[in-house]
């Protein structure tokens, strides 16, 4: 049996697509692969997600806001 289970990144993660700010989820599949997707189920391009220390940005994507409650 393998210990190679995906692990979730626990910091709040965001993505700004130039129109709205999305709330994201992510998983580290192995030490070289990190997958990030929005709460509205869009793929986030590599190295385009971000975290914020301090005041969190306002999530402006209506679908992500609805998904996060």
C-alpha positions as CSV (number, residue, x, y, z in Angstrom):
1,X,0.0,0.0,0.0
2,X,1.3,3.5,-0.9
3,X,1.5,6.6,1.3
4,X,1.2,8.8,-1.9
5,X,-2.2,10.3,-1.0
6,X,-2.9,13.8,-2.2
7,X,-2.7,16.5,0.5
8,X,-4.7,19.6,0.5
9,X,-3.1,23.1,0.9
10,X,-4.9,24.6,3.9
11,X,-4.1,28.3,3.4
12,X,-6.9,30.3,1.6
13,X,-6.0,30.4,-2.0
14,X,-7.3,32.9,-4.6
15,X,-7.1,33.4,-8.4
16,X,-7.6,36.7,-10.2
17,X,-8.5,36.0,-13.8
18,X,-8.5,39.7,-14.7
19,X,-12.3,40.0,-14.3
20,X,-13.1,38.6,-10.9
21,X,-11.3,37.1,-7.8
22,X,-12.0,33.4,-7.3
23,X,-11.8,31.3,-4.2
24,X,-9.7,28.2,-4.8
25,X,-9.1,24.7,-3.6
26,X,-5.9,22.7,-4.2
27,X,-4.1,19.5,-3.7
28,X,-0.5,18.4,-3.9
29,X,-0.5,15.2,-5.8
30,X,3.1,14.4,-5.3
31,X,6.2,16.6,-4.5
32,X,6.2,17.9,-8.1
33,X,2.6,18.4,-8.9
34,X,0.2,20.9,-7.4
35,X,-3.3,21.2,-8.8
36,X,-5.4,24.3,-8.1
37,X,-9.0,24.9,-9.2
38,X,-11.7,27.5,-8.4
39,X,-14.8,26.9,-6.3
40,X,-16.7,27.5,-9.6
41,X,-14.7,24.5,-11.1
42,X,-12.3,26.3,-13.4
43,X,-8.7,25.2,-13.8
44,X,-6.1,27.7,-12.5
45,X,-3.0,28.1,-14.6
46,X,0.3,27.1,-13.1
47,X,1.7,29.7,-10.7
48,X,-1.3,32.0,-11.0
49,X,-2.9,31.3,-7.6
50,X,-2.0,33.4,-4.6
51,X,-2.3,33.5,-0.9
52,X,-2.6,36.6,1.3
53,X,-1.3,37.2,4.7
54,X,-3.4,39.8,6.5
55,X,-6.7,41.1,5.0
56,X,-8.2,38.6,2.7
57,X,-9.4,39.9,-0.7
58,X,-13.1,40.1,-1.5
59,X,-14.2,37.1,-3.6
60,X,-16.0,38.7,-6.5
61,X,-17.0,35.6,-8.5
62,X,-20.6,35.1,-7.7
63,X,-20.4,31.3,-8.2
64,X,-17.4,31.0,-5.8
65,X,-19.1,33.2,-3.2
66,X,-22.2,30.9,-3.4
67,X,-20.0,27.8,-3.1
68,X,-18.1,29.1,-0.1
69,X,-21.3,30.2,1.7
